[in-house]
Amino acid sequence: MKILLLKDPKDKDSGSDPYVKELGLYGFEATLIPVLSFEFVSLESLFEKLSHPECYGGLVFTSPRALEAIKICLKESSKNEAWSQSLKQRWNTKPAYVVGKATSSLVEEIGLIPQGEKSGNAEKLAEYICSREKPSSSVLLFPCGALKREVLPTVLREKGIPLESLTVYQTTQHTDLQGSLSSYFSQQGVPASIVFFSPSGVRFCLQHIQKLSGDFINQIKFAAIGPTTAEALEAAGIPVSCTAETPTAQDLAAGIHKALHFQNC
C-alpha cells in the first residue's frame, strides 16, 4: 500500500527518513513530497537577544525552524565563539522549553538542556510552562515563525507569564509542490493514505490533491501528525482517519496501520 507523506525528509544527511522507515516496517511504501519553504529573517536581532541571557528567564521553542535560525547564526565564527565560550553556559542556567522530540534534539545540538519535550503540542507545553513559571518571573524569549498559532502566547498572557515573541522565519509554499504532486499521482496513482504535517500543508496542498484524486478521494485515508493539523483538515471538510497519539514516526505508523487495517476487515 502506498502512503504519501507531505513533508521534507527528516534529516537530509542521515539516510532514511524515520517516517518512511517506520511505515516500511508495516509493509507500506511511503513517499515524501516537500511542501514548505522557509525564509529566515531577523537573524541579527535574534543573536543580539541571545547575547543577553541576563534579560530573560528562559527560552521557548515550538518549531525546529527556530533552532535552525539559531544554527545559521552560529555558522559565523565570531558568534559561534561567543556562544561556546560563555553564552551557552549562561543560558543553561535557565530553562529551554520545547514542544517535542524533534525540537528537543536540535536544542541539544546547540548545547542546551531541553525541558517539556513530552508535551507534544503548544497547548500542553503552555500548561507545562505555567506549572513551572511564576507571574513575576523574567520574560521568556520565544523565537517563532510568522504563522505561529496564538495558543501558547495567549495561555501565558492569561497566567501573567511574560513572553517576548520574535519572528525568525516565514513559511511559503515549496516551489516544486504542484509539479511533485502531479508527478506522484500520474506515476503512482491514488495512495491509500495521505499524511499532513502542518496546517500550512493543508492550505497549500489540499485543493490540488482534491483535483488530482477526483472521484477516488473518498477512498483515501487522511492522517494528521497532531490535533492542530487534524483540526485544519476537518475545517476544510476532510474526515481524518488517523491522528498520531504523539508526533513521532512510531505513533503515526501505528495509527495508519490501524486505520487501513480496519478498512480491510
RACORHU-V469974 format. One record per residue. N is the residue number from 1. RES is the residue in three letters. PSI is psi in whole degrees, -180 to 180 (* if undefined). D_FIRST is the distance of its C-alpha to the first C-alpha in Angstrom with 2 decimals. Layout:
N|RES|PSI|D_FIRST  N|RES|PSI|D_FIRST
This chain:
1|MET|140|0.00  2|LYS|137|3.79  3|ILE|130|6.67  4|LEU|121|10.15  5|LEU|117|13.03  6|LEU|77|16.38  7|LYS|164|18.65  8|ASP|156|20.67  9|PRO|142|19.95  10|LYS|-46|21.54  11|ASP|110|24.17  12|LYS|-20|24.60  13|ASP|-5|26.90  14|SER|34|25.21  15|GLY|-139|22.28  16|SER|136|18.70  17|ASP|136|17.94  18|PRO|-31|17.75  19|TYR|-42|14.85  20|VAL|-44|12.69  21|LYS|-48|14.25  22|GLU|-42|13.87  23|LEU|-34|10.14  24|GLY|-31|10.01  25|LEU|-24|12.21  26|TYR|4|9.73  27|GLY|12|7.42  28|PHE|148|5.18  29|GLU|104|6.01  30|ALA|141|8.44  31|THR|138|11.14  32|LEU|136|14.55  33|ILE|116|16.90  34|PRO|136|20.39  35|VAL|-36|21.86  36|LEU|148|25.30  37|SER|150|28.40  38|PHE|134|31.24  39|GLU|123|34.95  40|PHE|136|37.13  41|VAL|164|40.50  42|SER|35|43.67  43|LEU|-34|43.21  44|GLU|-41|47.00  45|SER|-39|47.41  46|LEU|-48|44.65  47|PHE|-31|46.38  48|GLU|-42|49.76  49|LYS|-40|48.58  50|LEU|-23|47.01  51|SER|-5|50.43  52|HIS|66|52.07  53|PRO|-24|50.43  54|GLU|-17|53.76  55|CYS|-7|53.04  56|TYR|157|49.86  57|GLY|-9|48.86  58|GLY|-175|45.36  59|LEU|151|42.12  60|VAL|128|39.08  61|PHE|121|35.64  62|THR|8|32.72  63|SER|137|30.80  64|PRO|-28|30.09  65|ARG|-33|31.55  66|ALA|-36|34.93  67|LEU|-35|34.96  68|GLU|-39|34.02  69|ALA|-44|37.11  70|ILE|-42|39.25  71|LYS|-34|37.93  72|ILE|-43|38.87  73|CYS|-42|42.33  74|LEU|-5|42.67  75|LYS|-22|42.12  76|GLU|125|45.72  77|SER|-40|47.93  78|SER|-38|50.60  79|LYS|-40|48.15  80|ASN|-40|46.31  81|GLU|-45|49.72  82|ALA|-40|50.74  83|TRP|-48|47.48  84|SER|-38|47.75  85|GLN|-32|51.48  86|SER|-40|51.84  87|LEU|-43|49.37  88|LYS|-47|46.54  89|GLN|-39|48.93  90|ARG|-38|50.39  91|TRP|-28|47.03  92|ASN|-5|46.14  93|THR|-3|48.97  94|LYS|157|46.98  95|PRO|146|43.59  96|ALA|98|40.45  97|TYR|134|38.22  98|VAL|154|34.45  99|VAL|-23|31.59  100|GLY|-175|28.90  101|LYS|-40|27.93  102|ALA|-45|27.05  103|THR|-39|30.45  104|SER|-46|32.15  105|SER|-34|31.27  106|LEU|-34|32.60  107|VAL|-42|35.75  108|GLU|-36|36.29  109|GLU|-32|35.95  110|ILE|8|38.95  111|GLY|13|40.87  112|LEU|165|40.81  113|ILE|112|40.02  114|PRO|153|37.39  115|GLN|142|37.85  116|GLY|14|35.64  117|GLU|-18|32.22  118|LYS|-2|30.98  119|SER|-53|31.64  120|GLY|-26|28.17  121|ASN|169|29.46  122|ALA|-37|32.71  123|GLU|-48|34.11  124|LYS|-35|34.02  125|LEU|-40|35.29  126|ALA|-43|38.15  127|GLU|-43|39.05  128|TYR|-45|39.04  129|ILE|-43|41.30  130|CYS|-27|43.61  131|SER|-13|44.03  132|ARG|-19|45.30  133|GLU|150|47.20  134|LYS|154|50.45  135|PRO|-28|51.50  136|SER|3|54.25  137|SER|164|51.93  138|SER|157|51.68  139|VAL|141|49.23  140|LEU|137|45.62  141|LEU|128|44.24  142|PHE|84|40.85  143|PRO|131|39.41  144|CYS|179|36.68  145|GLY|162|34.93  146|ALA|-26|36.49  147|LEU|20|33.80  148|LYS|145|34.25  149|ARG|156|34.14  150|GLU|5|37.55  151|VAL|-55|36.59  152|LEU|-50|37.80  153|PRO|-38|40.95  154|THR|-46|41.86  155|VAL|-46|41.65  156|LEU|-40|43.69  157|ARG|-43|46.19  158|GLU|-30|46.70  159|LYS|-1|47.43  160|GLY|17|49.80  161|ILE|117|47.88  162|PRO|137|48.49  163|LEU|132|45.55  164|GLU|110|45.87  165|SER|141|42.83  166|LEU|118|42.58  167|THR|119|40.04  168|VAL|-5|38.87  169|TYR|154|35.86  170|GLN|143|34.76  171|THR|130|31.22  172|THR|169|30.43  173|GLN|138|27.50  174|HIS|136|26.12  175|THR|-30|27.78  176|ASP|6|24.70  177|LEU|-54|22.45  178|GLN|-41|22.70  179|GLY|-40|22.51  180|SER|-41|19.42  181|LEU|-46|17.60  182|SER|-43|18.96  183|SER|-42|17.98  184|TYR|-50|14.31  185|PHE|-35|14.07  186|SER|-32|16.23  187|GLN|-39|14.44  188|GLN|-19|10.68  189|GLY|-168|11.06  190|VAL|124|10.25  191|PRO|160|7.32  192|ALA|-33|6.12  193|SER|145|8.49  194|ILE|130|11.42  195|VAL|127|13.68  196|PHE|142|17.40  197|PHE|1|19.81  198|SER|156|23.14  199|PRO|-33|25.12  200|SER|-38|25.96  201|GLY|-39|22.34  202|VAL|-46|22.29  203|ARG|-40|25.57  204|PHE|-28|24.67  205|CYS|-34|21.15  206|LEU|-46|20.85  207|GLN|-43|23.15  208|HIS|-41|21.54  209|ILE|-41|18.01  210|GLN|-40|19.63  211|LYS|-43|21.31  212|LEU|-32|18.36  213|SER|-32|16.19  214|GLY|-133|19.23  215|ASP|-13|19.02  216|PHE|-2|15.22  217|ILE|-31|15.66  218|ASN|-13|16.12  219|GLN|-15|12.60  220|ILE|133|11.34  221|LYS|113|11.61  222|PHE|135|13.96  223|ALA|155|14.69  224|ALA|146|17.88  225|ILE|-21|19.18  226|GLY|177|22.39  227|PRO|-34|24.73  228|THR|-44|26.30  229|THR|-39|23.13  230|ALA|-41|22.16  231|GLU|-40|25.69  232|ALA|-40|25.34  233|LEU|-47|22.26  234|GLU|-36|24.14  235|ALA|-27|27.26  236|ALA|4|25.50  237|GLY|17|24.60  238|ILE|122|20.88  239|PRO|135|19.89  240|VAL|119|18.29  241|SER|-22|15.88  242|CYS|129|16.04  243|THR|125|18.75  244|ALA|136|18.83  245|GLU|-42|21.97  246|THR|155|23.09  247|PRO|64|21.92  248|THR|158|20.46  249|ALA|-39|17.24  250|GLN|-48|17.56  251|ASP|-36|18.08  252|LEU|-47|15.41  253|ALA|-42|12.66  254|ALA|-41|14.39  255|GLY|-42|14.63  256|ILE|-41|11.03  257|HIS|-44|10.28  258|LYS|-46|13.29  259|ALA|-42|12.56  260|LEU|-30|9.27  261|HIS|-44|11.13  262|PHE|-36|14.09  263|GLN|-34|12.46  264|ASN|-6|11.65  265|CYS|*|15.10
